[in-house]
């Protein structure tokens, strides 16, 4: 799984920036063939253990 976290100032109806930052966290999951199987999801339950990706040329 991978995640993207963003923080930004929303634009108000009058075109000015809001004074309060908004944050979003999106999670993406891929299957063994690198196909996207979850997009803009949110994890539910306990966190899964992290496994570092292997390089294509070695362990």
C-alpha positions as CSV (number, residue, x, y, z in Angstrom):
1,X,0.0,0.0,0.0
2,X,1.1,3.5,-0.6
3,X,-0.3,6.8,0.7
4,X,-0.4,10.4,-0.3
5,X,-0.9,13.2,2.2
6,X,-1.7,16.7,1.2
7,X,-2.3,19.9,3.0
8,X,-3.7,23.1,1.4
9,X,-5.6,26.3,1.9
10,X,-9.1,25.9,0.3
11,X,-10.4,28.7,-2.0
12,X,-13.5,30.3,-0.6
13,X,-16.6,31.3,-2.7
14,X,-15.3,34.9,-3.0
15,X,-11.9,33.7,-4.4
16,X,-9.9,34.3,-1.3
17,X,-7.9,31.6,0.5
18,X,-9.2,30.2,3.7
19,X,-7.2,30.9,6.8
20,X,-7.4,27.2,7.9
21,X,-5.3,24.5,6.2
22,X,-7.1,21.3,5.1
23,X,-5.4,17.9,5.1
24,X,-6.3,14.8,3.2
25,X,-4.7,11.3,3.3
26,X,-5.4,8.8,0.5
27,X,-4.3,5.2,0.3
28,X,-3.6,3.2,-2.8
29,X,-3.1,-0.6,-3.1
30,X,-1.7,-2.6,-6.0
31,X,-1.9,-6.3,-6.7
32,X,1.0,-8.6,-7.6
33,X,0.8,-7.4,-11.3
34,X,1.0,-3.7,-10.3
35,X,-2.7,-3.1,-11.1
36,X,-4.4,-0.5,-9.0
37,X,-7.0,-2.3,-6.8
38,X,-7.8,0.4,-4.2
39,X,-7.8,4.1,-5.0
40,X,-8.4,7.0,-2.6
41,X,-9.2,4.5,0.1
42,X,-8.7,4.7,3.8
43,X,-7.2,1.8,5.9
44,X,-9.6,0.2,8.4
45,X,-8.4,-1.8,11.4
46,X,-4.9,-2.3,12.7
47,X,-2.0,-1.3,10.5
48,X,-0.5,-3.9,8.3
49,X,3.2,-4.7,8.7
50,X,5.5,-2.8,6.3
51,X,7.7,-4.7,3.9
52,X,10.3,-2.8,2.0
53,X,10.1,-3.2,-1.8
54,X,12.8,-5.3,-3.4
55,X,15.0,-3.9,-6.2
56,X,14.6,-5.8,-9.5
57,X,18.3,-6.8,-9.5
58,X,18.6,-8.4,-6.1
59,X,17.1,-9.3,-2.7
